[in-house]
Amino acid sequence: MAEPVEGGWRTLAFSREEAWVVHAALLDRVRTAVEAGDTAEGYPELDALTALEDGRERFAPDEIGVVRRALEVYLRSAPPRDLAPGRAALRRTGVPGAPDT
């Protein structure tokens, strides 16, 4: 579950394996958007990647949504090794009061 921090930001403390899958899911979304020529919204996944890679584990609410959507799509066809850590990462993106996925 994403822990709230000051200013509406949330902390997502992914394990190393979870972070690897989140990274793969976000990059997959960027690749898909680039290949489709879909640049209307820019690439919000790059902001989420920056948050993931900067080591602070702080995400804006919209970045958490981007991570969640990327994982939902990625896990539909992910390699078997990514399924368990990907599902765990997806649960971390849940909002308070929402059922786990």
N, C-alpha and C positions, 0 to 999 in steps of 0.2 A: 504494500500500500504506500502511496506517495505521502510522505510526511510534510505538513505545511511548514513553511518558514516565512520570514518577514517579507512583506510586499506581494503576497500572493504566489510567490515561487514555491516550488515543492522539491523535496529531496527524494531522489530515487537511488537507493544504494544497491546497484546491480552487482551480482557476483561477477567474477572475471568471465565465466562461461556465458552468463546472461548478457553482459555487455558486448561480447563478441557477436552474439546472435542479433542484438539490437543494431549493432553497427552494420551487419550484413543486410538486415531488413531495410534500414534507412538507405543504404547505398543501392539496394535493389530498386527501391522506389524512385530514386534519382535517375538511375539508368533507364527505367521504364518511361519516365516522363521525358527524358532527353530523346530517347528513340521515337517517342510518339510526337515530338515537337511541341509538347505541352509546357509552355513557359508562362501561361497566363497568370499564375499565382507565384511565379518565381519558384524557388526550391526551399520550402520551409524545412525540409528534411536536413538541409545543411546547417541550419541553426540548431536543430536537435543534435546533430553530430558534434557540433562545437561544444554544446553543453555536456555531451557524453565524454568527449575527449579531453576537456579541460581539467578533469579530476575533481571538480567541486561537487559534482552530482546534483547541481541545482538546475531545475527546469521551469520555464514559464508554463502556465497552464496550457497555452496553445501548443507548446512543444511536447507536452505529455500526450496530447491528443494526436499529434503527428506520429509519435513513437507507437502509440497504441494501434493506430490505423496501419502503420507499416508492418507491425508484428502480425496483425490479423491477416493481412494479405500474404505475407511471407510464409506463415505457418501452414497455409493451405498446400504448399508444394515444397516445403523445406526438407532438407536431408534428414533422415532419422536422428542423427546425432544432435541436431538443433532443436528437436521437438520439446524435450523436457526443459532445457534452460530457456527456450523461447516462451513456453507456457508460464514458467515462473516469472519471467520478465513481464509478460502480459498482465499477470496478476498484480504485480507491483504498480502498474499504471492505473489500477482501478481508483475510482473516486470514493471517498468515504460514504458509506451507506449503500453502495452499489454491490450487487452480488458478484462473487468471483467468477471468472470465466473458466 
